[in-house]
Amino acid sequence: MITLMKKLLPILLAIILLASACTKQSRNDVPEKVDSEAQWVQELAKKNPLKDSINITSVYFRFDTIINDFEVNGIFYPSYFPEYGWDAHENGVYLYFHSLNTGKEYCYTTWDNTCGCFSSYYMSINITNIVYDKSFGGFKNGYAYIFHYNTTIDTTSDNSLLPYAEYQFYDADFDGEEELIIGSYVGGPHGSPCYDIYDMTDSRLVQKRADDGFSSFWLDSDSEFDSENMQIRNTIYCGAYAWGGICLQS
């Protein structure tokens, strides 16, 4: 019996350590709530374009990682529905990309002044992790968080884009320069992530469009990058079915 226990002890210890690691990793997935009086939060609050809107809640965040020289802060505006409460996927956003080298700043948002609303929702894994955490009790105006930049790789994808990163940089048009890729968590076909492509010009972000110049060209986990022919191939979905494709020619 003692000999058997000696043999089993290393296995039991390994299981305990693995469980501990999984628990720690799970906790680390939830963004850290920080003091709303922090300087960076107050600076964001000053340039919040919707801070005076009575029916809009403003929540501030900062990413914990500098990517491509850009420090990224943002403001998201959670939606509330009385019949079922907070929805992790129904949020508007302003994202500010500040270059630490040049001081230049770019702003990403889908706010439409014409309708006074966001034309598309901001779907973020960080916001999802906040909302589904057991301790979550709702958002209040002025709340602030440190978001985790997620570098998980999807080994089943047809491309090397990060599936859970809210933003990333990738040469999506084969011109030798990386474009800004804005991710939408579970916003693509069948709950997959999808992405929009933006050129970072001297003064602003310009969304990349399909060849017809009208419809926006999105990316998802099925998008294929053909560098030899300088093409991106996408599958077009209709419900549960894939019925065709679209190609963005550089």
N, C-alpha and C positions, 0 to 999 in steps of 0.2 A: 504493500500500500504506500509506504514512504517512498519507495523507488518510483512508483507511478506518479506521485505528487511532484517529485523532483523533475520528472519528464514533462509534466503538464505546466509547471510553474512558468517557464519562459513563454509558453503559448498564452497563458492567462495574462501575463504582464503585457504582452504585445497587444492583446485585445483591449486592455484597459487604456494603454497609451493611445491606441487608434481612436477609441471612443472619446478620449479627452481631446485629441487633436481635432476631431470632427466637431465637437461642441465648441471649441475655441474658434474654429474657422467659421462656424455658423454665427456666433456672436459678432465676429468681426465684420460680417456681411451687413450688419445694421449700422447706418451712419451715426456718428457721434453727434449728439446735441450739444451746442456750445452757447456761451453767454451772448445774448443779443446786444450787449453793450460793447462787444469787441470792435476794434477800430475798423476792420474790413467790413463788418456788418453795417456799421454806421455809414461808411462811405457808399456801400451799395444802396442803402436806404435813401440817401440824398439824390441819387440819379434814377431811382425807381419811377418810371413813367406813370405807374398806376397807383402810386402811394396815396393819392387823395380820393381814390374810388371807394365809396362807402361799402359796396357789396362785394368787394374783392379782398381776399386774404393774401398777404404777401409773405412768403417764406424764403429765407436767404440761405445760400449754400456756397461752398468752396470745395473744389476738388483737391485731394491730398497729394497729387502728383503733377509735376511740371512736364509737359510733353511738347517736344519741338520748340522749346523756349517760351511756350505760352502758359501763363497762369490763367486758370479759368474759374470765374465766379458766376453766379447766376441767381435769378429770382424765379421761383415757380409759384403759380397761382392755383391752388387746389380747388376743385369743384366739389360742391356739396349737394346731395340730393336727399331731401327729407325722407323719402320712402325707403332708402337703404343706406344712407350715410355717405361716407367717403369712398371714392372710387380711385384706385391706384393709377388708373390709366387715363383719367380725365383731368389733365392739367395743362395750363399754358405756361410759357417760359420766356425769359430773356436770358441769353447766355453771352457773357462778355469774355472775349479772348484778348488778353493783354500780353504783348511781347515784352519780356524782361530786357531784351537787348535793345530794341528800337523805341520802346514806349508806345508803339502804335496799338490801337485797340479796335477790334471788330465786334460787332453785335449781331447775334443771331436771334430771330424771333419770327413767329408766324402771326403776330398781332396785326389785324386789319383795321385801319382807322375808319374805313367805309362802313363796316358793320359794327364796329366797337366790340370785336370779339377775336378769338384766335381761330385762324382758318384750319389748323390741325392741332391735335393734342400732343403733348410732350409725354412720351412713354419711356420711363426710366426705371432701371432695375433698383437704383438706390431708393427712389420714392416707393417702389413696390415693397422693398425690404422694411422700410419704415412703417408703412401702413399695416403690413401683416405681422409685425412684431407683437408679441403678447402684451407688451407694456404700452402700446400705442393708444392714446386717448383723444386723438384729433389734432388738427393743426390750429394754431393761434397766430394772429398777426404778429410778425416780428420774430417768429421762431427761426433758429439758425442751425445749420448742420455742416459737418465735414463729410463730403461724399468720397467714397472709395473708387478709384479708377480701376476698373475691372479688366484684366489682361487675359482672361480665360480664352483658350483657343478651341474652336469647333473642328474636330478632326474629321467630321462627316461632311463638312461644307465643300463646295466647289471652288472656294476662294479662301484667302487668308485673312479676311476681315475679322475683327474682334466682335463676337456676337453680342456681348453685354456692355461694351463701352459706349457711353453716351456720345462720344466724339472720338475721332482718330484722324490720322493723316496718311494718305495713300495716293500713289500716282495712278489715278483712275482713268486718265485720258492719254497715257503713254507719252507725255511731253517731257519727261525727265524731272518734273516738279510735282511735289505732293499737293493734292487738293485736301480740303477739309471735308471729312465725311461725318455727317450727323446721323446718329443711330436712333432707331425707334424700337424699343424693347417690345417683343411679341406683336409688332405692328404689321408684319408681313403676312404672306399666304400661310394659312394653317397655323398661325401663332408663331411663325419664325420671325427673327429680327429683320428689319429692312433699313435701308440707308438712303440719304440724299447726298448729292455731290455739290460742293460749292468751291468756286474759284476765289482765292483770296487776292483781290486786286489791290491797287495802291490805296484805295479809299473805302472799299466795302466788300461784302460777300455777294457773289453772283452765282445763282443756282445754275447748274449745268442742265441743258435741255436735250430732248431727243432731236432727231434730224428734222422733224417738221417744225421745230422752234416753238411749239405750242405746249405740248404735254411735258410734264417733268419726267425725268428718267430716274427711277429708283433702282437700288441694288438690294439683293437679298442673299440668302445662303446658297441659292441655286445659280447665282450670276457667275458667268465664266469669263475670265479675262484672257483674251487671246493677244498676247503682246506681239506675236509675229505678224498678224494681220491688223493689229491695232484696233481691235474690236472688243466690245462687251456684249455678250449674248445673255438675254433674259428670257425666262419662260413666262408666258402670260396665262394667268389662272382665271377660271370662271367657276366659282364654287369649289367643288372637290376635284375639278378636272383641269388639266393643263392642255390648252388647245392651240397654242402657237408660240411665237417668239418675237422679240424685238431686238434690234442690234444698234448700238451706238458706235458710230464710226468716228475715229479721231481725225 
